[in-house]
Amino acid sequence: MDFFGMGIGEILVILMLTLILFGPGKLPEIAAGIGRAVREFRNATRELTSEFEQAFREVQTSTAEVTTSVLSVQHETRAALSEVATTTQQAAQVVAADQALAPATSPAAAAVPPPSPVLSTTTNPASTNGRREPTKEDPLADLVDLDELLSDAASPSSAAESHWER
């Protein structure tokens, strides 16, 4: 048997020396004092162990809460990133479709005159309520009405000009 790194023989030698030094009358008091010291040491050890375990449990609980929060934020961030990526892809597809080249056409014959910069409202398919709407081919189509008004006002025989002269 090994007690504090000492064998039975060593323990007996210590007990004999103690008996010789202190005598048989003091031996029960010394044993009671040693017993109290051992008991107090065990109680202190138990208290420290329980405090340490309680602190460790609190740290584990806090760690679990933080982990849950981090996972929640991570999930929300990934969802937002996925939404941004989808929106970006859709916008890129729209831009790519807008920037796609028109199909190649054969060159116009020399006998066909180029279209005039000012088209009448009857030839523009994008006209609404007698007003022309701008298109890719004619981005200034909505200004034709203004041009017509200005040209009418510039001619002296115009009814509008004669009205203003009065």
Backbone torsions as a table, in degrees:
resi	resn	phi	psi	omega
1	MET	NA	139.3	-175.7
2	ASP	-121.1	117.3	-177.5
3	PHE	-123.6	112.1	-175.8
4	PHE	55.1	37.2	178.3
5	GLY	75.0	14.3	-179.4
6	MET	-120.0	146.7	177.3
7	GLY	-87.8	-178.1	-178.1
8	ILE	-66.1	-39.1	-180.0
9	GLY	-62.8	-43.1	-179.8
10	GLU	-65.5	-38.2	179.5
11	ILE	-65.6	-40.9	179.1
12	LEU	-63.5	-38.8	178.8
13	VAL	-63.4	-42.6	179.7
14	ILE	-64.5	-42.4	178.9
15	LEU	-63.6	-39.9	178.9
16	MET	-63.9	-44.1	179.3
17	LEU	-63.8	-39.2	178.6
18	THR	-64.2	-43.0	179.1
19	LEU	-63.4	-39.6	-179.3
20	ILE	-70.4	-44.0	-175.6
21	LEU	-70.6	-45.0	-172.9
22	PHE	-100.5	-18.6	178.4
23	GLY	84.3	165.6	-175.9
24	PRO	-71.9	-21.4	-178.7
25	GLY	-75.3	-35.0	-177.9
26	LYS	-87.3	-15.7	-174.3
27	LEU	-60.3	-42.3	178.0
28	PRO	-64.0	-36.6	178.5
29	GLU	-66.2	-42.2	179.8
30	ILE	-64.6	-42.8	179.7
31	ALA	-63.6	-40.9	178.6
32	ALA	-64.3	-41.2	178.1
33	GLY	-63.9	-41.9	178.8
34	ILE	-66.3	-40.9	178.6
35	GLY	-61.6	-43.4	178.0
36	ARG	-63.1	-42.4	-179.4
37	ALA	-63.0	-42.2	179.1
38	VAL	-64.9	-43.0	179.6
39	ARG	-62.0	-45.6	179.0
40	GLU	-63.7	-38.7	177.6
41	PHE	-62.3	-43.5	178.9
42	ARG	-64.7	-43.3	179.0
43	ASN	-61.7	-45.1	179.0
44	ALA	-62.5	-41.1	178.8
45	THR	-63.2	-44.0	178.7
46	ARG	-61.4	-43.8	179.7
47	GLU	-62.7	-46.6	178.8
48	LEU	-62.1	-41.1	179.6
49	THR	-63.8	-44.1	-179.7
50	SER	-66.5	-39.6	177.0
51	GLU	-63.5	-42.9	178.7
52	PHE	-63.2	-43.8	179.6
53	GLU	-64.8	-39.2	178.6
54	GLN	-64.6	-44.8	178.3
55	ALA	-63.0	-38.9	179.8
56	PHE	-65.1	-41.8	177.5
57	ARG	-62.9	-41.3	178.4
58	GLU	-62.5	-41.4	178.0
59	VAL	-64.4	-41.3	178.5
60	GLN	-63.2	-41.8	179.0
61	THR	-63.4	-45.5	178.4
62	SER	-62.2	-41.1	178.9
63	THR	-63.1	-41.1	178.4
64	ALA	-63.8	-41.1	178.5
65	GLU	-64.4	-44.4	179.6
66	VAL	-64.4	-41.7	179.0
67	THR	-61.6	-42.9	178.1
68	THR	-62.2	-43.5	178.8
69	SER	-63.3	-43.8	-179.6
70	VAL	-63.5	-43.0	179.0
71	LEU	-64.5	-37.7	178.0
72	SER	-64.8	-46.5	178.4
73	VAL	-63.5	-39.4	179.0
74	GLN	-62.6	-43.2	179.6
75	HIS	-63.5	-45.7	179.4
76	GLU	-63.7	-40.0	179.5
77	THR	-64.7	-43.5	178.7
78	ARG	-64.3	-38.9	178.0
79	ALA	-63.8	-44.2	178.6
80	ALA	-64.7	-40.8	178.9
81	LEU	-64.2	-40.4	177.7
82	SER	-63.2	-42.2	178.5
83	GLU	-64.0	-42.7	178.2
84	VAL	-63.4	-42.3	-179.8
85	ALA	-63.6	-41.9	179.1
86	THR	-64.0	-45.6	179.5
87	THR	-62.8	-41.2	178.8
88	THR	-64.0	-42.4	178.5
89	GLN	-63.5	-42.2	178.8
90	GLN	-64.0	-42.5	178.4
91	ALA	-64.5	-39.1	178.5
92	ALA	-64.8	-37.7	178.1
93	GLN	-66.1	-40.0	178.6
94	VAL	-65.0	-44.5	179.4
95	VAL	-63.8	-42.7	179.3
96	ALA	-62.9	-39.3	178.7
97	ALA	-67.3	-37.9	177.9
98	ASP	-68.1	-32.4	-176.5
99	GLN	-92.0	-1.7	-179.9
100	ALA	-63.7	141.8	-179.3
101	LEU	-72.5	144.2	176.1
102	ALA	-70.6	152.7	179.5
103	PRO	-62.3	143.8	-177.8
104	ALA	-67.6	140.2	177.9
105	THR	-119.2	161.4	179.0
106	SER	-76.0	151.0	-179.0
107	PRO	-63.3	149.3	-179.1
108	ALA	-68.5	146.2	177.8
109	ALA	-70.0	152.0	-176.6
110	ALA	-66.4	-26.0	-177.4
111	ALA	-75.5	-19.1	-178.1
112	VAL	-89.1	122.9	-179.4
113	PRO	-74.0	150.2	178.0
114	PRO	-64.9	153.6	-179.4
115	PRO	-65.4	145.3	-179.4
116	SER	-74.7	149.8	-178.4
117	PRO	-66.0	-25.7	179.4
118	VAL	-112.6	112.9	-179.4
119	LEU	-99.0	152.8	176.7
120	SER	-77.5	162.6	-177.1
121	THR	-71.7	-17.7	-179.2
122	THR	-78.7	-24.5	-178.9
123	THR	-89.4	-12.6	-178.3
124	ASN	-89.6	116.8	-179.4
125	PRO	-70.0	-15.1	-177.4
126	ALA	-95.3	32.5	-178.6
127	SER	-93.2	141.5	178.2
128	THR	-134.1	128.3	179.1
129	ASN	55.1	37.8	178.3
130	GLY	79.5	-0.9	178.9
131	ARG	-107.2	142.1	178.4
132	ARG	-87.7	145.7	178.3
133	GLU	-109.1	144.6	179.2
134	PRO	-67.0	144.2	175.4
135	THR	-131.8	-179.9	177.6
136	LYS	-64.7	-38.9	-178.6
137	GLU	-71.0	-35.3	-177.3
138	ASP	-134.3	81.3	-175.7
139	PRO	-69.2	-16.0	-178.5
140	LEU	-105.4	23.5	-175.5
141	ALA	-61.0	-33.9	-178.4
142	ASP	-71.3	-10.8	179.2
143	LEU	-91.0	-7.1	-179.0
144	VAL	-61.6	-41.7	178.9
145	ASP	-59.0	-39.2	178.5
146	LEU	-66.3	-40.9	177.4
147	ASP	-61.3	-42.7	-179.6
148	GLU	-63.7	-40.9	178.1
149	LEU	-63.7	-41.7	-179.8
150	LEU	-67.4	-39.6	180.0
151	SER	-68.7	-36.6	176.3
152	ASP	-65.2	-39.1	-179.1
153	ALA	-71.1	-27.5	-178.6
154	ALA	-76.9	-27.7	-179.5
155	SER	-79.3	134.6	-176.2
156	PRO	-68.4	-21.6	-177.1
157	SER	-86.2	4.3	-177.1
158	SER	-70.1	143.2	179.4
159	ALA	-69.8	-34.1	-179.5
160	ALA	-66.1	-40.1	-178.3
161	GLU	-69.6	-40.0	179.3
162	SER	-66.6	-32.3	176.7
163	HIS	-65.0	-38.6	-177.5
164	TRP	-76.5	-25.8	-179.1
165	GLU	-73.1	-23.8	-177.8
166	ARG	-70.7	NA	NA
